Amino acid sequence: MKRFHRFRQRLAAAVHLTWGDFTNCILLIALLLTVAAGVVASGWASDLGQLALVTVVATLAGVALAKSRFGEVTALLLSTVYGWTFIAVVTTAALAPELGWHERYQELNRRITGWFAMVGAGQRSQDSLVFAVFVATLFWYLGHNAAWHTFRLPRLGRVVLPPAAVLLVNNLDYTGPLRLDGFLIVYGMWVLLLAVRSHLEAREYTWRRKLMPVLAGGGGNPHGANGGRAPVSLFRAGLSLTLVLVVVVAALPAIDPEALVRLRETLIEEPLEALRARLDELLGALTDPEPGGSPGYFDEEELPLGGPITLGDGDVMYVRFRDEYFDSYLVRAHRFYWRARVYETYDGLRWYAGRYTVEDMAAGAPLELPQFWERRQTILSFTWASPASTGLAYTAQQALQIGLPVEANSILADGQRVGTLDMTFKRGLRRGDYYEALVLISNAGPDRLRGAGANYPQWVTERYLALPDTVTSRTRQLALSIVNAAGAITPYDQAVALEAWLRANISYDEQAPAPPLDRADFVDWVLFELQRGYCSYYASAMTVMLRALGVPARVAGGFAEGIWDEVGQRYTVREKDTHTWVEVFFPNYGWVEFEPTTNRMVPPREPPALPTPTPTPTPTPTAPGGGGSAIGGGEVLPTLTPTPTPSPTPTPVPAPTNTPPPLESGTALPPGSALARVFLLLLFGVAALVVLLPLAILALWWWVEVRGLGGLSPAGRAYARLYIYGRWLGVRPPASDTPNERSRRLAGAAPRAARHIGQITDWYNLERYRRVRLARRAAVRSTWEQTRWALIRQVLRRRWERLLRRR
């Protein structure tokens, strides 16, 4: 035991640590670990497992630097080097264990440089590892700041406020099932204990100054009856009071979630909109708890084809029906798609969304569209649940109104709006926000669609029959052979036949590769060589083959319906429900969805009957005109041989014209996500400033005080620096002046530094002319440091006076 005490005393003497310093170090680690635990519990990303280790090492490194003789700038630069190195090591160690260290480092470098490349290109990254590295870097600087302002420059506010801001933002952002109030309570306990320790150290310092060693814990016999007992007693009293306050706070009722919403709305105003938008671009998907996949998968106006995908299980949105007609039975009888964007132009390797007439639509403004037959009007409520924001408005089939202001990308024909391809919110949708949409859901059965005919409007044929020259003849022949084998005459039966063939002959594979570089047409490669893929592979193949047969079709992107929650009476839409499907146009009935992807259920062909007027059947031919026809602008294909059968033609049934209730929008959950992102952006900005500003200061210091002065003695360097700073004051003595004359000129320009200027000049004269080697180098350095700041203050004072005179 005596050896242990001697070792502890030697260690404490070596690193200048006291027992109170050990206590402070433990409290700092506990305080920062509480914040780290809150961040990890909220599930911002899946790669935060090393955050606790980074926090502990950062605090210990900060204590060591604070106890060293390094200045503030030097200590910060060293901490930056230590921190980035340590974070790189622990992050690399956490990567795939089957890889070697060199391969792991290359993987880390690839992912970080990839993130910078995507951000530079204006895209959103999906890599949560990069977000984890940013968070670890933030906590490293929190640890350094807390240790420095505890052991070198005691400032309790600078210690506790930055971690408190992180924890507060984290709690405001979180909307999951866990209660994070406990982290705030525990954090408050550590803050109170640190306040007790800070106050106690201030009292000890006063006691020592007043020669009261017994109270201060020194002098006399520290192991006697009273020696050193006063600090311990005060700390115990503070600990008891802290525990009482924590118990009282824990017993108080929880904060009302609506109060948190009001707090967020109070703190965030319009000037921060641009800042939030930029942050969404940088970290929109990094906060996603599931790696890979993105709710903003269709944010771009082009849809690349090919390459593996990884989709997570995280919730993206919740969809409810406000109309009582859609009860649980009828919901199971339908299949719904939540559409974000329509892609209509195919170039052989990708799809492009059309950009036509973009109109500003106020909240609830009617989208005047053609009235199609057999449609049911209902109101859908969409609640956004993903941590990543979105700018796209999701709807179902034909949207008539949106409860938020949007920009509608519409198709106009003869001055009338005939379709809407996509809608984007004027203000991004964040987690917890919701809006309602008035939509028309198709209820047309197979008989109705078979009898729709092929009398397509011109705006449909112009846009949705076009095919590039890359589409091969064998693709066209395959489409024809499929419908001939099925005996499909009508466009509806042809779509059903192609849908069934793709589901039976193309295997589902989310890891399907991208097409080789020498392939000119994606669909041909999928149908005849790869024969596997996922939703965009299926949808592209069916759309191209339908167009080759003269049937207008397009690719739609968004989400499949998701999982029906019987208790909550809503659909839960997850990332893995990201989907593309096919929409086929039928005259008088509009766009109808088809599902060629084999891992999704086919929409029911016989929806439940609606109380609509009975149509009057009249025979009508269902096949297109006789003779051969040039399909899709290609070669002439033979006429289909099956005999057409008559089918009833319905009487038009317009959509209900009753006035719908007003649509609603707002925030359904207390997200705080925008506030969180603003604070995180500010914190990351401060962290970057903390790194870049010292580097700039260090470079300036080297340029002014080190460059070209390496071979001089301390007195010679101090004398040379006098006249480097003197030039900033306008002092430019002639070459004929002696050192003393130059000294008097400079002292006249900076009278407050006159004594130090004279002292430095005397030392220089002794070395230069009397050949006396000075032994007091520390005194020279100390004198120059005082002179430097006096000269800088004089320079700033003159610049300020000159600025005032100009005004």
C-alpha positions in Angstrom: 0.0 0.0 0.0 2.9 2.4 0.8 4.4 1.7 -2.6 1.1 2.5 -4.2 0.8 5.8 -2.4 4.4 6.7 -3.4 3.7 5.8 -7.0 0.5 7.9 -6.9 2.3 10.8 -5.4 5.1 10.6 -8.0 2.6 10.3 -10.9 0.6 13.3 -9.5 3.8 15.3 -9.2 4.9 14.4 -12.7 1.6 15.4 -14.4 0.7 18.1 -11.9 -2.5 16.3 -10.8 -4.2 16.6 -7.4 -6.9 14.4 -6.0 -9.4 17.1 -7.0 -8.1 17.0 -10.6 -8.9 13.2 -10.6 -12.4 14.0 -9.4 -12.9 16.6 -12.1 -11.6 14.3 -14.8 -14.1 11.6 -13.8 -17.0 14.1 -13.7 -16.0 15.4 -17.2 -16.0 11.8 -18.6 -19.3 11.0 -17.0 -20.9 14.2 -18.3 -19.7 13.7 -21.9 -20.6 10.0 -21.9 -24.1 10.9 -20.9 -24.4 13.1 -24.0 -22.9 10.4 -26.2 -25.3 7.8 -24.8 -28.2 10.0 -25.6 -27.0 10.4 -29.2 -26.5 6.7 -29.6 -29.9 5.9 -28.1 -31.7 8.2 -30.6 -30.4 6.1 -33.5 -29.1 8.8 -35.8 -26.9 6.3 -37.5 -25.9 2.7 -37.2 -22.1 3.3 -36.9 -21.9 5.1 -33.6 -20.6 2.2 -31.5 -17.1 3.8 -31.0 -18.5 7.1 -29.8 -18.0 6.2 -26.1 -14.3 5.2 -26.6 -13.7 8.4 -28.6 -15.2 10.5 -25.9 -13.1 9.0 -23.1 -9.8 9.2 -25.0 -10.6 12.8 -26.1 -11.2 13.9 -22.5 -8.0 12.2 -21.2 -6.0 13.7 -24.1 -7.4 17.1 -23.3 -6.5 16.8 -19.7 -2.9 15.9 -20.6 -2.6 18.9 -23.0 -4.2 21.2 -20.5 -1.6 20.2 -17.9 1.3 20.5 -20.3 3.3 23.6 -21.1 1.9 24.0 -24.6 0.0 27.2 -25.5 -3.6 27.2 -26.5 -3.0 27.2 -30.2 -0.3 24.5 -30.1 -2.4 22.3 -27.8 -5.4 22.6 -30.2 -3.3 21.6 -33.2 -1.9 18.6 -31.4 -5.4 17.6 -30.2 -6.6 17.8 -33.8 -3.8 15.6 -35.1 -4.3 13.1 -32.2 -8.1 13.1 -32.7 -8.2 12.6 -36.4 -5.6 9.8 -36.1 -7.5 8.1 -33.3 -10.9 8.4 -35.0 -9.4 7.0 -38.2 -8.0 4.0 -36.3 -11.1 3.1 -34.4 -13.3 3.6 -37.5 -11.1 1.4 -39.6 -11.0 -1.2 -36.8 -14.9 -1.3 -36.8 -15.1 -2.1 -40.6 -15.5 -5.6 -42.0 -13.4 -7.9 -39.8 -12.6 -10.2 -42.7 -10.6 -7.5 -44.4 -7.0 -6.7 -43.6 -6.0 -3.3 -42.1 -4.8 -2.0 -45.5 -8.1 -3.0 -47.2 -10.1 -1.4 -44.3 -8.2 1.8 -44.6 -8.8 1.9 -48.4 -12.5 1.3 -47.7 -12.7 4.1 -45.3 -10.8 6.4 -47.7 -13.2 5.4 -50.5 -16.3 6.1 -48.5 -15.2 9.5 -47.2 -13.9 10.7 -50.6 -17.1 9.4 -52.2 -19.1 11.5 -49.7 -17.2 14.7 -50.6 -17.6 13.9 -54.3 -21.4 13.5 -54.0 -21.7 16.7 -51.9 -19.6 18.5 -54.5 -21.9 17.3 -57.2 -25.0 18.5 -55.4 -26.2 15.0 -54.5 -27.1 13.3 -51.2 -24.9 10.7 -49.7 -26.4 7.5 -48.3 -23.3 6.5 -46.2 -24.0 6.7 -42.5 -20.4 5.9 -41.7 -19.4 9.4 -42.8 -22.0 10.9 -40.5 -20.5 8.8 -37.6 -17.1 10.2 -38.4 -18.4 13.7 -38.2 -20.2 13.0 -34.8 -17.0 11.4 -33.4 -15.0 14.5 -34.5 -17.5 16.7 -32.8 -17.2 14.8 -29.6 -13.5 14.8 -29.7 -13.5 18.6 -29.7 -16.2 18.6 -27.0 -13.8 16.6 -24.8 -10.8 18.8 -25.6 -12.8 22.0 -24.9 -14.2 20.6 -21.6 -10.8 19.5 -20.3 -9.1 22.8 -21.4 -11.6 25.0 -19.7 -11.5 22.9 -16.5 -7.8 22.4 -16.0 -6.1 25.3 -17.9 -8.7 28.2 -18.1 -11.5 27.3 -15.6 -14.7 28.4 -17.2 -17.7 26.3 -16.2 -20.0 27.8 -18.7 -17.7 26.9 -21.6 -17.5 23.3 -20.3 -21.2 22.5 -19.9 -23.0 24.6 -22.6 -21.7 23.0 -25.8 -22.6 19.4 -24.7 -25.9 20.7 -23.3 -26.7 22.1 -26.8 -26.0 18.8 -28.4 -28.1 16.8 -25.9 -31.0 19.3 -26.1 -31.0 19.2 -29.9 -30.9 15.4 -29.8 -33.9 15.2 -27.5 -35.9 17.7 -29.6 -35.2 15.7 -32.8 -36.0 12.3 -31.4 -39.6 11.0 -32.0 -39.2 7.3 -31.2 -40.6 5.2 -28.4 -37.8 5.8 -25.9 -37.9 8.5 -23.2 -34.7 10.6 -23.4 -35.6 12.8 -20.5 -33.4 10.7 -18.3 -30.3 11.8 -20.1 -31.1 15.4 -19.4 -31.6 14.6 -15.7 -28.4 12.7 -15.4 -26.6 15.4 -17.3 -27.9 18.0 -14.9 -26.6 16.0 -12.0 -23.1 16.0 -13.4 -23.3 19.7 -14.1 -24.3 20.4 -10.5 -21.4 18.3 -9.2 -19.0 20.1 -11.5 -20.4 23.4 -10.2 -19.8 22.2 -6.6 -16.2 21.2 -7.5 -15.6 24.6 -9.3 -16.9 26.6 -6.3 -14.8 24.4 -3.9 -11.6 25.0 -5.8 -12.3 28.7 -5.8 -12.7 28.6 -2.0 -9.5 26.6 -1.6 -7.6 29.1 -3.6 -9.0 31.9 -1.3 -8.1 29.9 1.8 -4.5 29.4 0.6 -4.1 33.1 -0.1 -5.3 33.9 3.4 -3.0 31.4 4.9 -5.7 29.0 6.1 -4.0 25.6 5.3 -6.3 23.5 7.5 -9.4 24.5 5.5 -7.5 24.3 2.3 -6.4 20.8 3.0 -2.7 21.6 3.3 -0.1 22.2 6.0 0.0 20.6 9.4 -0.9 17.0 9.5 -3.4 16.2 6.7 -4.2 12.9 8.3 -5.0 14.4 11.7 -8.4 15.2 13.2 -9.1 18.3 11.1 -6.5 18.4 8.3 -8.1 18.5 4.9 -11.6 17.7 6.1 -13.3 21.0 5.1 -13.1 20.4 1.3 -14.4 16.8 1.7 -17.3 17.9 3.9 -18.3 20.6 1.4 -18.2 18.2 -1.5 -20.3 15.7 0.3 -22.8 18.4 1.2 -23.0 19.4 -2.5 -23.4 15.8 -3.6 -26.3 15.3 -1.2 -28.0 18.5 -2.4 -27.5 17.4 -6.0 -29.1 14.0 -5.4 -32.1 15.6 -3.8 -32.6 18.0 -6.8 -32.3 15.1 -9.2 -35.0 13.1 -7.4 -37.3 16.2 -7.4 -36.8 16.8 -11.1 -37.3 13.2 -12.0 -40.6 13.3 -10.1 -41.9 16.2 -12.2 -44.4 15.5 -15.1 -42.9 15.0 -18.5 -42.8 18.0 -20.9 -45.8 18.3 -23.2 -44.8 17.4 -26.8 -46.8 20.3 -28.2 -44.7 22.6 -26.1 -41.6 21.2 -27.8 -43.2 21.9 -31.2 -44.0 25.5 -30.2 -40.4 25.9 -29.0 -39.1 24.7 -32.3 -41.4 27.0 -34.2 -40.3 29.9 -32.0 -36.6 29.3 -32.6 -36.7 28.7 -36.3 -37.7 31.5 -38.6 -37.5 32.2 -42.3 -33.9 33.4 -42.3 -32.8 29.9 -41.5 -34.7 28.2 -44.4 -31.6 28.4 -46.7 -29.4 27.0 -44.0 -31.8 24.1 -43.3 -32.0 23.3 -47.1 -28.2 23.2 -47.4 -28.0 20.9 -44.3 -30.6 18.6 -45.9 -28.3 18.3 -48.9 -25.3 17.5 -46.7 -26.8 15.3 -44.0 -30.3 14.5 -45.2 -29.6 10.8 -45.6 -26.7 10.5 -43.2 -29.1 10.6 -40.3 -30.9 7.6 -41.7 -30.6 4.7 -39.2 -30.5 2.2 -42.1 -27.5 2.2 -44.5 -28.4 2.3 -48.1 -31.6 3.3 -49.7 -33.2 6.7 -49.5 -36.6 8.2 -49.2 -35.4 10.6 -51.9 -34.7 7.9 -54.4 -36.8 9.6 -57.0 -35.6 13.2 -56.3 -33.7 13.3 -59.6 -35.4 13.8 -62.9 -33.7 10.8 -64.4 -33.9 7.2 -63.4 -30.6 5.3 -64.0 -31.0 1.6 -64.6 -28.9 -1.2 -63.2 -26.7 -1.9 -60.3 -27.2 -3.5 -56.8 -29.5 -1.8 -54.3 -29.8 -2.1 -50.5 -33.0 -0.9 -48.8 -33.5 -0.8 -45.1 -36.5 -1.4 -42.8 -36.9 2.2 -41.5 -40.3 3.8 -41.6 -40.6 6.5 -44.3 -44.3 7.6 -44.0 -47.7 6.6 -42.7 -50.8 6.8 -44.9 -54.4 7.0 -43.7 -57.8 7.2 -45.5 -60.0 9.9 -44.2 -62.9 8.5 -46.2 -65.0 6.0 -44.2 -65.6 4.0 -47.4 -62.1 2.5 -47.2 -62.6 0.2 -44.3 -60.2 -2.6 -43.5 -61.9 -5.2 -45.8 -61.9 -2.9 -48.9 -58.3 -1.8 -48.1 -57.2 -5.4 -48.4 -59.1 -5.7 -51.7 -57.2 -2.8 -53.3 -53.5 -2.4 -54.0 -52.2 1.2 -53.7 -49.1 2.9 -54.9 -47.8 6.2 -53.5 -46.5 8.0 -56.5 -43.8 10.6 -56.5 -42.7 11.0 -60.1 -43.5 9.8 -63.6 -40.8 8.9 -66.1 -41.8 9.0 -69.7 -38.7 9.1 -72.0 -36.4 6.1 -72.5 -33.0 6.4 -74.2 -31.9 2.8 -74.0 -30.0 3.1 -70.7 -32.2 5.3 -68.4 -35.6 7.0 -68.0 -36.2 10.7 -67.9 -39.0 12.7 -66.3 -40.6 15.3 -68.6 -40.5 18.9 -67.6 -43.3 20.9 -69.0 -45.4 23.6 -67.4 -44.4 24.3 -63.7 -47.2 26.1 -61.8 -47.3 27.4 -58.3 -50.2 26.0 -56.5 -51.4 27.3 -53.1 -52.4 24.9 -50.4 -55.7 23.3 -51.3 -55.8 24.8 -54.8 -57.8 22.6 -57.2 -55.8 20.8 -59.9 -58.3 20.9 -62.7 -57.9 17.6 -64.6 -60.0 15.5 -67.0 -62.8 13.5 -65.3 -62.2 9.8 -65.9 -64.8 7.1 -65.5 -65.1 4.6 -62.6 -63.1 6.7 -60.1 -63.7 7.1 -56.3 -62.9 10.3 -54.6 -61.2 10.1 -51.2 -58.8 12.0 -48.9 -55.5 10.6 -48.0 -53.3 11.8 -45.0 -49.5 11.4 -45.4 -47.3 11.7 -42.3 -43.6 11.8 -43.0 -41.6 9.6 -40.6 -38.1 9.4 -42.1 -35.2 11.4 -40.5 -34.3 12.5 -44.1 -36.4 15.3 -45.5 -38.1 15.2 -48.9 -39.2 17.8 -51.4 -41.6 15.4 -53.3 -45.4 15.3 -52.8 -46.6 11.7 -52.7 -50.1 11.0 -53.9 -52.2 8.1 -55.2 -53.2 7.9 -58.8 -55.0 11.1 -59.8 -54.5 14.0 -57.3 -57.0 16.9 -57.3 -55.8 18.9 -54.3 -52.7 19.0 -52.0 -52.9 20.5 -48.5 -49.5 22.3 -48.8 -48.2 24.8 -51.4 -46.5 22.9 -54.2 -45.0 23.4 -57.7 -46.9 21.2 -60.1 -45.2 19.9 -63.2 -48.2 19.6 -65.5 -48.9 18.6 -69.1 -51.0 21.0 -71.1 -53.0 20.1 -74.2 -55.0 22.8 -76.1 -54.5 25.1 -73.1 -56.0 22.6 -70.6 -54.1 20.6 -68.0 -54.4 16.9 -68.9 -52.0 15.4 -66.4 -49.5 16.1 -63.6 -46.2 14.3 -63.6 -44.9 15.3 -60.2 -45.3 17.9 -57.5 -42.6 19.4 -55.2 -43.2 21.2 -52.0 -42.1 24.8 -51.8 -40.8 24.0 -48.3 -39.2 20.6 -47.6 -41.2 18.0 -45.7 -39.5 16.9 -42.4 -40.1 14.2 -40.0 -43.4 14.6 -38.2 -44.9 16.9 -40.9 -48.1 15.7 -42.5 -50.5 16.8 -45.3 -53.7 15.7 -46.9 -54.4 15.0 -50.5 -57.7 14.7 -52.3 -57.4 11.9 -54.9 -59.4 9.8 -57.3 -58.9 6.1 -57.0 -59.7 3.9 -60.1 -62.4 1.3 -59.6 -62.5 0.1 -63.2 -62.7 -3.7 -63.7 -61.4 -5.8 -66.5 -64.6 -5.6 -68.6 -64.5 -1.8 -68.5 -60.9 -1.7 -69.4 -61.3 -4.2 -72.2 -64.0 -2.1 -73.7 -61.9 1.2 -73.5 -60.7 0.8 -77.1 -57.6 2.4 -78.5 -58.8 5.9 -79.4 -55.9 7.7 -77.6 -55.7 11.5 -77.4 -52.8 13.0 -79.4 -51.0 14.2 -76.2 -50.8 10.5 -75.1 -49.5 9.1 -78.3 -46.9 11.8 -78.7 -45.4 11.1 -75.3 -46.0 7.5 -74.4 -45.5 5.6 -77.6 -42.0 6.9 -78.4 -39.1 4.5 -78.4 -35.4 5.0 -79.2 -33.6 3.3 -82.1 -31.8 1.1 -79.5 -34.9 -1.0 -79.0 -34.1 -4.2 -80.9 -36.3 -6.2 -83.3 -36.1 -9.3 -81.1 -37.6 -7.2 -78.2 -40.5 -6.2 -80.5 -40.9 -9.8 -81.7 -40.9 -11.2 -78.1 -43.6 -8.7 -77.1 -45.7 -9.8 -80.1 -45.2 -13.5 -79.5 -46.2 -13.2 -75.9 -49.6 -11.5 -76.6 -50.2 -13.9 -79.6 -49.6 -16.9 -77.3 -52.0 -15.5 -74.8 -54.7 -14.6 -77.4 -54.6 -11.0 -76.1 -56.3 -8.6 -78.5 -57.2 -5.5 -76.4 -54.6 -3.3 -74.8 -55.8 -4.4 -71.4 -55.3 -8.1 -72.2 -51.9 -7.4 -73.8 -50.8 -5.6 -70.6 -52.0 -8.5 -68.5 -50.1 -11.0 -70.7 -46.8 -9.1 -70.6 -47.2 -8.7 -66.9 -47.7 -12.4 -66.3 -44.8 -13.4 -68.7 -42.3 -11.1 -66.9 -43.4 -12.4 -63.4 -42.9 -16.0 -64.6 -39.6 -15.6 -66.6 -37.6 -12.9 -64.8 -36.1 -13.7 -61.4 -36.1 -11.1 -58.7 -32.6 -10.0 -57.6 -31.8 -6.8 -55.8 -28.1 -7.4 -56.4 -28.5 -7.5 -60.2 -25.5 -5.9 -62.0 -25.5 -2.9 -64.2 -25.4 -3.5 -68.0 -22.0 -3.9 -69.7 -20.6 -0.8 -71.3 -21.0 -2.3 -74.8 -24.8 -2.8 -74.4 -26.8 -0.1 -76.1 -30.3 -1.2 -74.8 -31.0 -2.1 -71.2 -34.3 -3.9 -71.9 -32.8 -6.2 -74.5 -30.0 -7.1 -72.2 -32.5 -7.9 -69.3 -34.8 -10.0 -71.5 -32.4 -12.1 -73.4 -29.2 -12.2 -71.3 -29.5 -11.3 -67.7 -33.1 -12.5 -67.1 -33.2 -11.2 -63.5 -33.4 -7.9 -61.7 -35.6 -5.8 -59.4 -38.6 -3.4 -59.9 -37.0 -0.9 -62.4 -35.8 -3.9 -64.5 -39.4 -5.3 -64.7 -41.1 -1.9 -65.2 -38.7 -0.9 -68.0 -39.1 -4.2 -69.9 -42.9 -4.1 -69.7 -43.2 -0.4 -70.6 -40.9 -0.8 -73.7 -42.8 -3.9 -74.9 -46.2 -2.2 -74.4 -45.0 0.8 -76.5 -43.7 -1.6 -79.1 -47.3 -3.0 -79.4 -48.7 0.5 -79.7 -50.1 0.7 -76.1 -49.2 3.9 -74.2 -47.3 3.2 -71.1 -44.9 4.9 -68.7 -42.8 4.1 -65.6 -43.9 5.6 -62.2 -41.7 5.8 -59.1 -42.5 6.1 -55.4 -43.5 3.5 -52.9 -45.6 0.4 -52.8 -48.5 0.5 -50.3 -46.5 -0.9 -47.3 -48.0 -2.8 -44.3 -51.6 -2.3 -43.2 -51.8 -1.7 -39.5 -55.2 -2.9 -38.4 -55.0 -1.2 -35.0 -53.7 2.2 -36.2 -55.9 1.9 -39.4 -53.0 3.1 -41.6 -50.3 1.9 -44.0 -46.7 1.9 -42.6 -44.5 2.5 -45.6 -40.8 1.5 -45.2 -37.7 2.1 -47.2 -37.9 -1.4 -48.6 -41.2 -0.4 -50.2 -39.3 1.9 -52.6 -40.7 0.8 -55.9 -41.3 1.5 -59.6 -44.2 0.1 -61.6 -46.0 0.5 -64.9 -49.0 2.8 -65.7 -51.0 2.1 -68.8 -53.4 4.6 -70.4 -57.0 3.6 -71.2 -59.3 6.1 -73.0 -61.9 7.5 -70.7 -60.4 5.6 -67.7 -57.0 7.3 -67.5 -53.9 5.7 -66.1 -54.1 2.3 -64.4 -51.3 0.5 -62.5 -49.8 -2.9 -63.5 -47.3 -4.9 -61.4 -44.8 -6.9 -63.4 -42.3 -7.3 -60.4 -42.6 -10.8 -59.0 -42.1 -10.0 -55.3 -45.1 -7.7 -55.3 -48.8 -8.8 -55.5 -50.7 -8.0 -58.6 -53.4 -5.4 -58.1 -56.9 -7.0 -57.9 -58.7 -7.1 -61.3 -62.2 -7.0 -59.8 -62.3 -4.2 -57.2 -65.4 -4.1 -54.9 -68.5 -2.7 -56.5 -69.4 0.9 -55.9 -72.9 2.4 -55.8 -72.8 3.9 -59.3 -75.4 4.0 -62.1 -75.7 0.8 -64.2 -74.1 1.3 -67.6 -76.0 0.6 -70.8 -74.2 -2.1 -72.7 -73.7 -1.7 -76.4 -71.6 -3.9 -78.6 -68.4 -2.4 -79.8 -65.3 -3.8 -81.5 -62.4 -4.2 -79.1 -59.5 -4.7 -81.5 -57.6 -1.9 -83.2 -58.1 -1.3 -86.9 -57.4 -4.2 -89.3 -54.4 -4.7 -91.5 -50.7 -4.3 -90.5 -49.5 -1.4 -88.5 -46.2 0.2 -87.9 -45.8 -0.2 -84.1 -43.7 2.2 -82.2 -42.2 3.7 -85.4 -40.4 0.4 -86.2 -40.9 -2.4 -88.6 -44.4 -3.6 -89.8 -45.6 -6.5 -87.6 -48.2 -9.1 -88.6 -51.8 -8.6 -87.6 -53.0 -10.5 -84.5 -55.2 -13.5 -85.4 -57.6 -14.2 -82.5 -61.2 -13.2 -83.1 -62.4 -10.2 -81.2 -65.3 -10.6 -78.8 -67.8 -7.8 -78.0 -67.7 -6.2 -74.6 -70.0 -3.7 -72.9 -69.3 0.0 -73.2 -70.1 1.8 -70.0 -72.0 5.0 -69.6 -69.6 7.8 -68.4 -69.7 8.1 -64.6 -68.2 11.4 -63.6 -66.3 11.8 -60.4 -68.4 12.9 -57.4 -68.9 16.6 -57.4 -69.7 17.1 -53.7 -67.5 19.7 -52.1 -64.8 17.9 -50.1 -63.9 19.0 -46.6 -60.9 21.3 -46.3 -57.5 19.6 -46.4 -55.2 19.8 -43.4 -51.5 19.9 -43.0 -49.1 20.5 -40.1 -46.8 18.6 -37.7 -48.1 15.3 -36.3 -45.1 14.4 -34.2 -42.7 16.6 -32.2 -39.8 16.3 -34.5 -37.5 19.2 -33.9 -35.5 17.8 -36.8 -35.0 21.2 -38.5 -33.7 22.7 -35.2 -31.4 19.7 -34.8 -29.9 20.1 -38.2 -29.4 23.8 -37.7 -27.6 23.3 -34.4 -25.5 20.4 -35.8 -24.5 22.5 -38.8 -23.5 25.3 -36.4 -21.6 22.9 -34.3 -19.8 21.4 -37.2 -19.1 24.9 -38.5 -17.6 25.9 -35.1 -15.5 22.7 -35.1 -14.2 23.6 -38.6 -13.5 27.1 -37.5 -11.7 25.9 -34.4 -9.4 23.9 -36.7 -8.9 26.4 -39.5 -8.6 29.6 -37.5 -5.6 28.3 -35.4 -4.0 27.1 -38.6 -4.4 30.6 -40.1 -3.0 32.2 -37.0 -0.1 29.8 -36.9 0.7 30.5 -40.6 0.6 34.3 -39.9 2.8 33.9 -36.8 5.4 32.0 -38.8 5.3 34.5 -41.6 5.9 37.5 -39.3 8.0 36.2 -36.5 9.9 33.1 -37.7 10.6 33.5 -41.4 14.1 34.5 -42.0 15.1 34.9 -38.3 16.2 31.3 -37.6 19.9 32.1 -37.2 19.5 34.9 -34.7 19.9 34.9 -30.9 16.8 35.6 -28.8 17.8 39.2 -28.3 18.5 39.6 -32.1 15.1 38.0 -33.0 13.3 40.3 -30.6 15.0 43.4 -31.9 14.2 42.4 -35.6 10.6 41.7 -34.7 10.3 45.2 -33.2 10.7 46.8 -36.6 8.6 44.2 -38.4 5.7 45.4 -36.2 6.9 49.0 -36.3 6.3 49.1 -40.1 2.6 48.4 -39.3 2.7 51.6 -37.2 4.3 53.6 -40.0 7.8 53.7 -38.4 10.4 53.3 -41.2 13.7 54.7 -39.8 16.5 55.5 -42.3 19.4 53.2 -42.5 21.7 55.8 -40.9 19.9 55.6 -37.5 21.6 53.9 -34.6 19.7 51.2 -32.6 19.0 53.7 -29.9 17.6 56.3 -32.4 15.4 53.6 -33.9 14.2 52.7 -30.5 13.2 56.2 -29.7 11.2 56.5 -33.0 9.4 53.3 -32.2 8.8 54.2 -28.6 7.2 57.5 -29.8 4.8 55.6 -31.9 3.9 53.1 -29.2 4.5 54.9 -25.8 2.9 52.2 -23.7 5.6 49.8 -24.9 8.5 52.2 -24.6 10.1 50.6 -21.5 10.1 47.1 -23.1 11.4 48.5 -26.4 14.3 50.1 -24.6 15.1 46.9 -22.7 15.2 44.8 -25.9 17.4 47.4 -27.6 19.8 47.4 -24.6 20.1 43.6 -24.8 20.7 43.8 -28.5 23.4 46.4 -28.0 25.2 44.2 -25.5 25.2 41.3 -27.8 26.0 43.2 -31.0 28.6 45.7 -29.8 30.0 44.4 -26.5 30.0 40.8 -27.5 28.2 39.8 -24.2 26.4 36.5 -24.5 23.1 36.8 -22.6 22.1 34.0 -20.3 18.6 35.3 -19.5 16.8 33.9 -22.5 13.5 33.4 -20.6 13.5 37.1 -19.7 14.0 38.1 -23.3 11.1 35.9 -24.4 8.8 37.2 -21.7 9.7 40.8 -22.5 9.0 40.3 -26.2 5.6 38.7 -25.6 4.5 41.7 -23.5 5.9 44.1 -26.2 4.2 42.1 -29.0 0.7 42.6 -27.5 1.3 46.2 -26.7 2.3 46.9 -30.4 -0.7 44.9 -31.7 -3.1 46.9 -29.5 -1.5 50.1 -30.7 -1.9 49.0 -34.3 -5.6 48.2 -33.8 -6.2 51.5 -31.9 -4.7 53.5 -34.8 -6.8 51.6 -37.4 -10.0 52.2 -35.4 -9.3 55.9 -35.0 -8.6 56.2 -38.7 -11.9 54.4 -39.5 -13.8 56.8 -37.2 -12.2 59.8 -38.8 -13.3 58.6 -42.3 -16.9 58.4 -41.0 
